[in-house]
């Protein structure tokens, strides 16, 4: 007698459990549970599954993964946030990334499933995946598992943190500093000062956002997670804000290794 096939709805639920599952490797303080739009939940699941299949197909262990969480087109940017995707021993993919605690001046490191990564109020359901060479993947995995990635995290959050100051840190900056620790040849990077010194020597260039005085004042007064006091005074007064963006990390990685695999997926 032939076996009955698993009902579609059950397969969907099991897929959702796998894509949304989290690990306790990193901890953070989550915000109040948001109310999700059913259509957006399905879009997040669809993009997560599409991403999961592409990562499996890549045979990679570690990848950089970015999302479009807000509209940054006025700054000529597409992607707002990225994390490090890691293949677990059971074949699942999780994303380790820094998240701001509900608009406060604090952040935490989270390790969560692909589904959760694409549920954070997405502006567009699109993702960018960067797959570095195997040697760099191996170094990144070691750093993620031996505690060094956690040591490179600073909970003093600033959405527009200056790339060469340790006063604050934004989420993309944490990922970049972890990459620095993995990419540095013959140098043991154990703290943020060392990571930033290496990035300077390696000719990393942040993106420059043009933000006028009134906008800066408004952001500083009404948003706890935006500060400008870590930026050089002369550039700040000229409205030139240097910060770590997804695009600047992509340029830096591709400039150092032209074999980096770049993949864009969307719905």
C-alpha positions in Angstrom: 0.0 0.0 0.0 1.6 3.4 -1.0 2.4 5.9 1.7 0.4 9.0 1.8 2.3 12.2 0.9 2.7 14.8 3.7 0.0 17.4 3.5 1.2 20.7 2.0 0.2 22.7 5.0 2.2 20.4 7.3 5.3 20.7 5.0 4.9 24.5 5.2 4.7 24.5 9.0 7.8 22.3 9.3 9.7 24.5 6.8 8.7 27.6 8.9 10.0 26.0 12.1 13.4 25.3 10.5 13.7 28.8 8.9 12.6 30.7 12.1 14.4 28.5 14.6 17.0 30.3 16.8 20.2 29.3 18.7 21.3 30.4 22.1 24.9 31.1 21.0 24.4 34.8 21.2 21.9 36.7 23.4 20.1 40.0 23.0 17.1 41.7 24.5 14.2 41.4 22.0 11.6 44.1 21.6 7.9 43.6 22.3 6.5 41.0 19.9 5.2 42.9 16.8 2.0 42.1 15.0 2.8 40.7 11.6 0.9 41.1 8.4 0.1 37.6 7.1 1.1 38.5 3.5 4.5 39.8 4.7 5.1 36.7 6.8 4.6 34.5 3.7 6.9 36.8 1.7 9.5 36.5 4.4 9.2 32.7 4.4 9.4 32.6 0.7 12.5 34.7 0.5 14.0 32.7 3.4 13.4 29.4 1.7 14.8 30.8 -1.6 17.9 32.0 0.2 18.2 28.7 2.1 18.2 26.7 -1.1 20.7 29.0 -2.8 23.0 28.7 0.2 22.8 24.9 0.2 23.5 24.9 -3.5 26.6 27.1 -3.0 28.2 24.4 -0.7 29.4 27.2 1.5 29.8 27.2 5.3 29.8 31.0 5.9 28.3 33.8 3.9 27.5 37.5 4.2 23.8 38.2 3.9 22.1 41.6 3.6 18.5 42.9 3.6 16.6 46.0 2.4 15.1 47.1 5.7 14.4 50.7 4.7 14.5 53.0 1.7 18.0 54.5 1.5 17.8 55.6 -2.1 18.3 59.2 -1.3 21.8 58.2 -0.1 22.3 56.1 -3.2 22.3 52.9 -1.1 20.2 49.7 -1.5 20.9 47.5 1.5 20.5 48.7 5.1 21.7 45.8 7.3 23.8 42.7 7.1 24.8 39.7 9.2 26.9 36.6 8.9 25.1 33.4 7.8 26.5 30.2 9.2 25.6 26.6 8.2 24.9 24.6 11.3 25.9 21.0 11.9 22.4 19.8 11.1 22.4 21.7 7.7 20.3 24.6 8.9 21.4 28.1 8.2 21.3 30.8 10.9 22.2 34.5 10.8 24.4 36.1 13.5 24.0 39.9 13.5 24.0 43.0 15.8 20.6 44.5 16.4 19.6 47.8 18.1 17.3 47.4 21.1 14.1 49.1 20.1 15.5 52.5 19.1 17.6 52.8 22.3 21.4 53.5 22.4 22.1 49.8 23.1 22.5 46.7 21.0 22.9 42.9 21.3 24.1 40.0 19.2 21.4 37.7 17.9 21.6 34.2 16.3 18.4 33.4 14.5 16.9 31.7 11.5 16.6 33.1 8.0 12.8 33.6 8.4 13.3 36.0 11.4 16.1 37.8 9.5 13.6 38.7 6.7 10.7 39.7 9.0 12.1 42.9 10.4 9.9 45.4 8.7 11.4 44.9 5.2 11.2 47.8 2.7 11.7 45.3 -0.2 12.0 41.5 -0.2 15.4 41.2 -1.7 18.7 39.9 -0.3 22.3 40.2 -1.3 24.6 37.2 -0.5 28.4 37.3 -0.6 30.3 34.1 -0.5 34.0 34.5 0.3 36.7 32.1 -0.6 36.8 28.8 1.5 39.9 29.9 3.4 38.2 33.1 4.7 35.0 31.1 5.5 37.1 28.8 7.7 38.6 31.7 9.6 35.2 33.4 10.0 33.7 30.2 11.4 36.5 29.9 13.9 36.0 33.5 15.0 32.3 33.1 15.3 32.7 29.9 17.5 35.7 30.8 19.7 34.2 33.9 21.2 36.2 36.5 19.3 33.2 37.8 17.4 31.4 38.4 20.6 34.4 40.2 22.0 34.4 42.5 19.0 30.8 43.6 19.8 30.2 46.9 21.6 26.7 47.4 23.0 27.0 51.3 22.7 24.9 51.6 19.5 24.9 54.4 17.0 23.2 54.0 13.6 25.7 56.3 12.0 28.8 55.3 14.0 32.1 56.6 12.7 34.1 53.7 11.2 37.4 54.6 13.0 36.2 55.3 16.5 35.4 52.8 19.2 32.9 55.1 21.0 29.9 53.5 19.3 29.2 50.6 16.9 26.6 50.0 14.3 25.5 46.6 13.0 27.4 46.7 9.7 30.5 47.9 11.6 30.4 44.9 13.9 30.3 42.6 10.8 33.2 44.5 9.1 35.4 44.3 12.2 34.8 40.6 12.4 35.8 40.3 8.8 38.9 42.3 9.5 39.9 39.8 12.2 39.5 37.0 9.7 41.2 38.8 6.7 44.3 40.1 8.5 47.3 38.1 7.5 49.9 37.5 10.2 48.2 39.8 12.7 46.2 38.7 15.7 43.2 41.0 16.1 41.6 40.8 19.5 39.9 44.1 19.9 38.2 46.9 18.0 41.1 49.3 18.0 43.3 46.6 16.3 40.5 45.8 13.8 40.1 49.5 12.9 43.9 50.0 12.6 44.0 47.1 10.2 41.1 48.4 8.1 42.9 51.7 7.8 46.1 50.0 6.6 44.0 47.8 4.2 42.5 51.0 2.6 38.9 50.4 3.7 36.8 53.4 2.6 33.3 54.0 4.2 30.5 55.6 2.4 29.9 59.3 2.9 26.4 60.5 3.7 25.5 64.1 3.1 23.3 65.1 6.1 22.6 68.8 6.7 22.7 70.6 10.1 18.9 70.6 10.7 18.6 66.9 9.9 21.5 66.1 12.2 20.0 68.2 15.1 16.6 66.6 14.6 18.0 63.1 14.6 20.2 63.8 17.7 17.3 65.3 19.7 14.6 62.7 18.9 16.5 59.5 18.3 18.5 57.8 21.0 20.2 55.5 18.5 21.7 58.3 16.4 24.8 60.3 17.5 27.4 62.4 15.7 29.9 63.2 18.4 32.3 60.4 17.3 32.7 62.0 13.9 35.6 64.4 13.1 34.4 67.9 13.8 35.3 69.5 10.5 33.6 66.8 8.4 30.6 66.8 10.7 30.2 70.6 10.4 30.4 70.2 6.6 27.6 67.7 6.7 29.9 64.8 5.7 29.1 61.7 7.7 31.3 58.7 7.2 29.7 55.4 8.1 29.9 51.6 7.4 27.4 50.5 4.9 26.7 47.2 3.2 27.8 48.7 -0.1 31.2 49.8 1.3 31.8 46.3 2.7 31.0 44.7 -0.7 33.4 47.1 -2.4 36.1 46.3 0.2 35.7 42.5 -0.1 35.5 42.5 -3.9 38.6 44.7 -4.0 40.6 42.3 -1.9 39.3 39.1 -3.6 37.7 39.2 -7.1 36.6 35.6 -6.7 34.0 36.6 -4.1 30.7 35.2 -5.3 27.9 37.9 -5.3 24.3 36.8 -5.5 21.1 38.8 -5.5 17.7 37.2 -4.8 14.3 38.8 -4.6 10.6 38.2 -5.0 
